[in-house]
Amino acid sequence: MDEVLLEVKGLSFSYDKKPVLKNISLSVRRGEKIAVMGSNGAGKSTFFLNLNGVLQAGQGEIFFNGKRAGKKERKGLQRSVGFVFQDADSQLIASNVRAEISFGPMNMGLSKQEVAERVKEAIEYLSLSDLQDRPPHYLSGGEKKRVSIADILAMKPEIFLIDEPMAALDPMNAEKVEQILYRLNKEGKTLLVATHDVDFAYRFADRVLVFSDGCLIADGTPQEIFNLEEVMERAHLKKPSVMVIWEALIKARLVGGEGEYPLTSGQAAEKILELSGVFKE
């Protein structure tokens, strides 16, 4: 995970002369799982739209695989950096799921055979076989989200930008989407996921980027970021529940403070049982 895949240098962007992104610089390494956090209006979605070439920054540079992505390279950037929108309905346009997933590959100028193969692979990957002839706008929220991910998967990008993937989903469908994200990353895809869900970010991400008022105000591991009180306050974030519970146990001297914190409630329970001797013979 040492190879730099995407690099941003001094990126700034304005809507109608109003600054939305301010001098953003960072590097993304191949295979990272990155949570992008911040309050509404912090600049997360605009940042994503710049990264995949839909928007062109007023200042700054973007490099992909070491090559500068200027105006001429924007189309290539859109192929390599896929964007899954928060609102699936704003992304879904075709009359049925199969046609929907084929739209991106067809616009890439691929052969009919290649398009058909990519659509088949994406349908199987997202378990959409039973839905492929149905109109996407009549699907459930969870089904629409899987179709919107399949849209981008069929284009075979190296980086997935995913905006609020679990928004408005029930717990079961949210868990399904989360497992899809884990699988994509395990198979080598680089993921940047915009989210307000601190518990998800804490257990999922290798790294957290925090935006506030168009500025990147923090960049670090989840445990580092969620212990920065000033950053949390500026970005209107709360500490993940597992961290709150674990730190209370440390303070009460019921568990040790050394080592990494558990990532989930299940891991916390196991550690507590181990420390209490329940698992000892």
N, C-alpha and C positions, 0 to 999 in steps of 0.2 A: 504494500500500500504506500510505497515511497514515490511512485511515479506521479508527477503533476500532470493532470489531465486537462484542467481548466484553470486559467489564471486571469484575475481581474485587477487592473491597475488604474486607480484614480477615477473610477466610474461615477459620473454625475448625470442626472437626468431631471428635466423639468417638464411639467404640463402647463402650457400657457404662462410661461415665465415663472411658475411657482416651483421651487426646488422640491423634488420628491426623493431623489437619491443624492447623497452628498459625499463625494470623494471615497467611494468604496474600493478597498483593495483586499484581496484574499486569494488563496490558492485552494483548489480542490484536487485531492489525490484519487487515483483510480481505486474503486472499491469502497470508498467511504460511505457511511450512513450519516447524513447530516440533518439535524433538525434546525429549521429556520423559524425563529420566534420573535414576537413583538406584538404590540397592540394593533388594533385596526388602524390603518392609515400610516403605519410605520415604514412602509415601502417594500414589503416582502413580495407582493405580486408583481409590482413594477420591476423589481430586481430580477425575478424569474423571466419576465418578458424581454428584458434586455439580454439575459444569458442565452436565450434561444433565438435571438435575432428578430423577434417580432417588432421590438422597439429598438431604435438606434440612439445610443447615448449621445448627449451633447458634448461631453468630455470624457476622456479616459479610453482605455483599450481592453479588449478581451482577446485572450489567446487560447486556442484549443489545440491540444497536442503540439504545443510549441509554436504554432503558426498564428499570426495575427488575423483576427476575424474582422475585416472591414466590411464596407457596403457590398462589395462583390461576393464576399464569402457568406453573406447572411443566409442564403438558401441552404448551403451546406451545413451551417450551424444549426438550422432548424431540423435537419435530418439527424444530426448527431446528438442534439440536446432536445429531448421530447418533453412537452409540457402537458400535464394532466390537470385540467381546470377543476376548481372547487365545485362549481355548479355543472354537473354532467349535462344538463339540458342545453347549456350554452355551447357544448362541444358536439353533441349528437345531431346529425343533420339528415341521415339517410332513411329510406323507407323500411329497411329491415337491418337486423344486426350484422348479417354477413356483408351487405353492401356498405354498411357503416365502417366496418373494420378494413374493407378493401380501399376506402377512399384515399387514405394516406399513401399506401404503396403505389396506387395507380398514378398519383400526382408526382411520384418520384421517377416516372418513366420506365418502370420495370415491365418485363414481359408478362403476358397474361398467366403463363405457367408459374412464374415467380410470385406474382400477386396471389394466385390461388393457394400456393404452398404456404405463404406467409399468413394468409387469412386462416387456413386450416390449423396451423401451428398455434396461432393466437387464440382461436376458439377452444382448442383442446387445453391450452395452458390455463385459461381462465374458466374452464368448465362451463362453456356457453353453448354446447352442442344442442341442447333442447330448446334454446332460445334463438337460434340463428335465423329463423324465418319470421320472427316477431318484430313489430315496430319498436324501436328502442324507447320511444317516448311513453310507451304504455307499460314499461317494466317497473319493478320496484326500485327504491333508491339504491339498495345494495347491488342489484343486477345492473343498473345504469352505471354505477361506479366501476364494476368489473368490465363492462363494455368500453368505457372511456379509457381504462388502462390498456385493454386489448387494442384499441385504436393506435396507441403510441407504441405498444410492443411490436405490432406488425411492421412498423417502420425501422425496427432494430436500432434504436439510438444507443449510445454509450452511456448517456446520462439521462436519468428521469428526474424532472422537476414536478413535484406533486403538491398541489395546493389544497390543504385541509382535506386529506383523503377520507377521514372518518366523520366529517361534518354531516349532521342530520341522519346518521345511521344508527339503527338499534344495536345493542351490544353484540349480538350474534354476527351481524353483517360487518360490524366494525372489526371484530376479531378475524373474520375471513379476509378482509382487506389487509389487515396487519400481517397475516401469515403470507399473503401474496408479496408484500414488500420484503419480508425476510427472505423469501425464496428468490426473488429477483436479485437481491444483494448477494446471496450465497452463490448464485450463478454468475457473479462477476459484474453486475450492473452497479453503477454509482448512483446514489439516491440523495436528492435534496428535498426534504419534506417540510413544507410550511405548516405549522400547527400551533394551536393555542393550548393543546392538551399536554400539560407538564408531566403527567404520569407516563404518557406514551413516549414523550421525548426522552425522559429519563431512562426508561428501560430499553428503548430502541436505538438511540443515536450513539455513534462513536464521538460525536462532536456537536456542539450547539453554537449557532450564530444568533446573536440578539440584535435586533434593529430597534431604533427609537428615533422618531422624527427624521427619517431618511438617512440616519447615520448607523454604521455598524459599531455598536458600543461594547460588544464582548464576543470573544471567540475562544472556546475551550471545551474541555470534557464536560459532560452533564454534571458530575459532582462538583467540579470547579465553578461552573456557571451558577448553579443553584445555591451556592454558598456565598455569592456576591450580593449582599443585601441592597447596596445602592443600585446595582444593575437591575435587580428584580423589581425594585420600586419604580425605576424609570420606565421599565417595559411593562409594568402592570402585570407581573407574573407572580405566582405563588410557588412555594417550595413543594416538590412532589410529596405525596402522602407517605410513601415508604421512607423517605428521608426524615420526615417529621417524626414518625414513630420510632425509627432507629436511633435518632439523636436523643429522643426522650429516654430510651432504654440505656443509652450510653451515660446520659446525665444521672440516671438513677443507679448507675453501676451494675445494671443487670446483664449487660453485654460489654465486651471490650470495644475500645475505640480504634483499634489497629486494623489495618487492611481495608479493602474496598467494602462499601455498603452493599447490601442486597439490592437487586434491581426490581424485584416484584414482591408482593405480599407472601406468595408461596415460598420464595427463597428466604424471606425474613423468618417465616414460621419454622422452616427447616433448621436454620441457624440457631434459633432460640431453643428448639428441642435438642439439638446437638449439645449446646452449651449447658443445658439443664441435665444432661446425662440420660435422657430418655432413650437415645439410640445406642447407649453403651451397654455392653453385655455385663 
